[in-house]
């Protein structure tokens, strides 16, 4: 199973390098894993400061950038439909 690495950046600065990685069966599964973790990061009061522009850069086991996923604080479309805010 392929291994993916989820590095956390603030702007261009690397905040947390994932040196362990996670096994995911596909790029899409890695994307879903990043979405789940994006929610956890958005809930962190320090990492979700309004001035922070955080994002995950997801690499495959060859070190190739597979995708970048922004992390924003606020209401996600799914949460909005349920009346949930990540700010509370």
Buried (B, 14 or more C-beta within 10 A) or exposed (E): EBBBBBBBBBEEEEBBEBEEBBEBEEBEBBBEBBEEBBEEBBEEEEBBEEEBEBBBBBBBEEEEEBEEBEBBBEBBEEBEEEEEEBEE
